[in-house]
Amino acid sequence: MRHANGPDQMKTKAIPARASMATGQLVLDNVDYDERATMRAWESFLADAPKCARDPVHVRSLIHDSWYRSATGGIDAQGIEAPLSSDRDEIEYLTRANAELLSAARRSFASLGPLLEGTGAMLVLADSDGVLIDAIGDKKTLHDGRDIHLGIGGKWNEDAVGTNGIGTALWTGEPIFVHAAEHFCAGIKSWTCAGAPIRDPLDGKIIGVVDLSGYSPIFRPHNTALVAATARQIEKALAEQQQEQRTRLLEAFISSAPSYRRKDGLVIVDHRGRAIFCNNVPNGDTTEMMDGPMEPGRGRWLMNLPASGSETDLANALPAHLRSCHVTPLKLDGDLRGAALVFPSVPAVSSMTVIRREENKHLRTAAAMIVGESEKLLAAVDVASRVAGSNGVTSLLIEGETGVGKELFARLVHAGSRRTENDPFIAMNCGAITKELFGSELFGHVGGAFTGASREGKPGIFELANGGVLSLDEIGELPLEIQPFLLRVLEERVVHRIGDSRGRPVDVRLVASTNRDLKQEVAAGRFRSDLYYRIGAVSIHVPALRERGDDVLLLVEHFNRQIAKLAGNDPLEFSNDALDALLAYRWPGNVRELKNLVERLHILARGGTIDLQDLPGEISAGNRDTMAMHGDHPATMLEAPVCTFEDAERQAIKNALVAESGNLSKVALRLGISRPTLYRKLGQYGIRRGFL
């Protein structure tokens, strides 16, 4: 049995760490710890705990508070060991009950175990009650740990053994260290330990502790950072396990519920009865959850799943406020692993109707900014509008060449997603950020997190976009090493600033856009497949301008009037030859190139009319022979026979073109139709505009 040795003094004031085993004295970097003073404080505390509760003794406040809990909780200060359960059945039950935690910790423990050999340190894993369920590390230390029951089955919460790294980390919910005489029980004062809680990624509850322990000479301040990092790795593995289970349960539901309708409410619960997927849940059926893109009910405990898994037992297990739903058991590998709760759709209440009307107004305004009537473009606008109005789609991929207007589609999604006037829209071009700054720009940082970091810290764009839409342009430029962190934020809806272990929940709809073929990037190993499938579950292809036909003329008209209005001038007039040349051009720069051209023409045009020679050479060269190649002639147009209504309409247009010398604005005015309608009619009837 190991007991605390005589208290040789240990005093530090920010001097280099060193350990002298011969003298028993330790000098600890950046930790103000005095062994003798701490022992005297402990003895004084035991002599008069009520007085010491009012007047804190010379120890850290965290330790003093824990001592007080230990004393008032009836812990024997002269105790030499923790309670231990050696019953095989109980140990087997602990192993089964914590199978997910053990599985998530397996990789981290396997990699760290060999590194601890010969270091005098051991790494242990405890469950939410502080009971040890795994231990690895230096063999001698593992052996000596059994003297104080620091092994599998030992119970190390504060209610069992007072102040210690495992129990106090469970109590505070934060990474902490407890060194030597700071322990409450005399029998463990020769040990030092650093513990960090492990939280369930789904609901944030503490489900265990990872702890580094050994005799006091192994103490280093960064032991706490080591266990905190290990805890984060275990949480990441847990999140991956939960995502896999979520996917499998959704697949099981899809295969077992063919009559489910998209407008029905749906909640999927896991084997613990917690909601892992929520969509369209009506507010009248449950006050715990509401419809929304963030799945606000996700992670909430809803019910206890019965062992039998029968539909009758499941229905009986439902709480009263969920009795209106239909319940279906979901089995994986033959075992009950969850259930699906389906709420029949109900009409929206009047207040929601008002909100939806307001959203539709914003959506129509944003859609009007996307000028064009081609079939491909309208199909893309339709998909974006439906995504904007959907609560189940939290990320969207927009693909298209540079200059096609991908940001307009991102703003369309934002307009349809808005719940208040102040919902933010944050845009970042991934191609404009240096590789070193990506992490800080996306996730933010705390003060002094790295060289050059601001002293006050800085929120990342995910925090700035909270409650709104984040547009990441050129997502294909995102460095490969940053992509796993982006995926984690999208999955967990929690962002961690650089240098900060605290998670910050974010409610963000991501719109990613790219001019690359991300499938090829995945095949080449430059883009993670899991991130691609996460952001590309719904994708929109914005067509190139050369694929949009007469939309070129609509855009010329739009930009012409827009630029003229801003400058306080009259719109320019475009000749038929000029319009034909613009239609024939391939537009490698797409809509952006077209807008720049119209701006240039407004600046450089000598008169109010733009003819073929006023256009850049690469545009005008493609249309020089147009007039010589067509066979239309005014005389033949006027002589065409009229047999049907369509023939009459075709002839009326041709007559108007002749009468107005091909001026399309005047032709539209004469016919009493808009210019876009005129363009459609010209295309419909195959009438060329260069016949004069």
Secondary structure as GFF3:
##gff-version 3
##sequence-region A 1 692
A	DSSP	beta_strand	18	20	.	.	.	ID=ss1
A	DSSP	beta_strand	25	27	.	.	.	ID=ss2
A	DSSP	alpha_helix	35	47	.	.	.	ID=ss3
A	DSSP	alpha_helix	49	54	.	.	.	ID=ss4
A	DSSP	alpha_helix	61	72	.	.	.	ID=ss5
A	DSSP	alpha_helix	88	97	.	.	.	ID=ss6
A	DSSP	alpha_helix	99	116	.	.	.	ID=ss7
A	DSSP	beta_strand	121	127	.	.	.	ID=ss8
A	DSSP	beta_strand	132	137	.	.	.	ID=ss9
A	DSSP	alpha_helix	139	145	.	.	.	ID=ss10
A	DSSP	three_ten_helix	146	148	.	.	.	ID=ss11
A	DSSP	alpha_helix	158	161	.	.	.	ID=ss12
A	DSSP	alpha_helix	165	172	.	.	.	ID=ss13
A	DSSP	beta_strand	176	179	.	.	.	ID=ss14
A	DSSP	three_ten_helix	180	182	.	.	.	ID=ss15
A	DSSP	three_ten_helix	186	188	.	.	.	ID=ss16
A	DSSP	beta_strand	191	199	.	.	.	ID=ss17
A	DSSP	beta_strand	206	215	.	.	.	ID=ss18
A	DSSP	three_ten_helix	216	218	.	.	.	ID=ss19
A	DSSP	alpha_helix	223	256	.	.	.	ID=ss20
A	DSSP	beta_strand	265	270	.	.	.	ID=ss21
A	DSSP	beta_strand	275	279	.	.	.	ID=ss22
A	DSSP	alpha_helix	311	317	.	.	.	ID=ss23
A	DSSP	three_ten_helix	320	322	.	.	.	ID=ss24
A	DSSP	beta_strand	326	332	.	.	.	ID=ss25
A	DSSP	beta_strand	335	343	.	.	.	ID=ss26
A	DSSP	alpha_helix	350	368	.	.	.	ID=ss27
A	DSSP	alpha_helix	375	388	.	.	.	ID=ss28
A	DSSP	beta_strand	395	399	.	.	.	ID=ss29
A	DSSP	alpha_helix	406	417	.	.	.	ID=ss30
A	DSSP	beta_strand	425	429	.	.	.	ID=ss31
A	DSSP	three_ten_helix	430	432	.	.	.	ID=ss32
A	DSSP	three_ten_helix	435	437	.	.	.	ID=ss33
A	DSSP	alpha_helix	438	443	.	.	.	ID=ss34
A	DSSP	beta_strand	444	445	.	.	.	ID=ss35
A	DSSP	beta_strand	458	459	.	.	.	ID=ss36
A	DSSP	alpha_helix	461	464	.	.	.	ID=ss37
A	DSSP	beta_strand	469	473	.	.	.	ID=ss38
A	DSSP	three_ten_helix	475	477	.	.	.	ID=ss39
A	DSSP	alpha_helix	483	492	.	.	.	ID=ss40
A	DSSP	beta_strand	494	496	.	.	.	ID=ss41
A	DSSP	beta_strand	503	505	.	.	.	ID=ss42
A	DSSP	beta_strand	509	514	.	.	.	ID=ss43
A	DSSP	alpha_helix	518	523	.	.	.	ID=ss44
A	DSSP	alpha_helix	529	535	.	.	.	ID=ss45
A	DSSP	beta_strand	539	541	.	.	.	ID=ss46
A	DSSP	three_ten_helix	545	547	.	.	.	ID=ss47
A	DSSP	alpha_helix	551	567	.	.	.	ID=ss48
A	DSSP	beta_strand	573	574	.	.	.	ID=ss49
A	DSSP	alpha_helix	576	584	.	.	.	ID=ss50
A	DSSP	alpha_helix	590	604	.	.	.	ID=ss51
A	DSSP	beta_strand	609	610	.	.	.	ID=ss52
A	DSSP	three_ten_helix	612	614	.	.	.	ID=ss53
A	DSSP	alpha_helix	617	620	.	.	.	ID=ss54
A	DSSP	three_ten_helix	621	623	.	.	.	ID=ss55
A	DSSP	alpha_helix	626	629	.	.	.	ID=ss56
A	DSSP	alpha_helix	634	638	.	.	.	ID=ss57
A	DSSP	alpha_helix	645	659	.	.	.	ID=ss58
A	DSSP	alpha_helix	664	671	.	.	.	ID=ss59
A	DSSP	alpha_helix	675	685	.	.	.	ID=ss60
###
